[in-house]
């Protein structure tokens, strides 16, 4: 018996200091960005690269690009 998973994929974004700054969740054909501590998502984007750029753009000015790790 086989099962299919409808679970989405999650990437956690870590700042250079090691703290979590946000997440990107893939579901269907979009990538949803949520900043750490936010109740609502920032938005949904058509590609992972655009989602990464959006998350980075909402960090403090001058912040290094975060490291993304799949969970």
Secondary structure in CASP SS format (residue, H / E / C, confidence):
PFRMAT SS
TARGET T0000
AUTHOR 0000-0000-0000
METHOD secondary structure of the structure
MODEL  1
X C 1.00
X C 1.00
X C 1.00
X C 1.00
X C 1.00
X C 1.00
X C 1.00
X C 1.00
X E 1.00
X E 1.00
X E 1.00
X E 1.00
X E 1.00
X E 1.00
X C 1.00
X C 1.00
X C 1.00
X C 1.00
X C 1.00
X E 1.00
X E 1.00
X E 1.00
X E 1.00
X E 1.00
X E 1.00
X E 1.00
X E 1.00
X C 1.00
X C 1.00
X E 1.00
X E 1.00
X E 1.00
X E 1.00
X E 1.00
X E 1.00
X C 1.00
X C 1.00
X C 1.00
X C 1.00
X C 1.00
X C 1.00
X C 1.00
X E 1.00
X E 1.00
X E 1.00
X C 1.00
X C 1.00
X H 1.00
X H 1.00
X H 1.00
X H 1.00
X H 1.00
X H 1.00
X H 1.00
X H 1.00
X H 1.00
X H 1.00
X C 1.00
X C 1.00
X C 1.00
X C 1.00
X C 1.00
X C 1.00
X C 1.00
X C 1.00
X C 1.00
X E 1.00
X E 1.00
X E 1.00
X E 1.00
X C 1.00
END
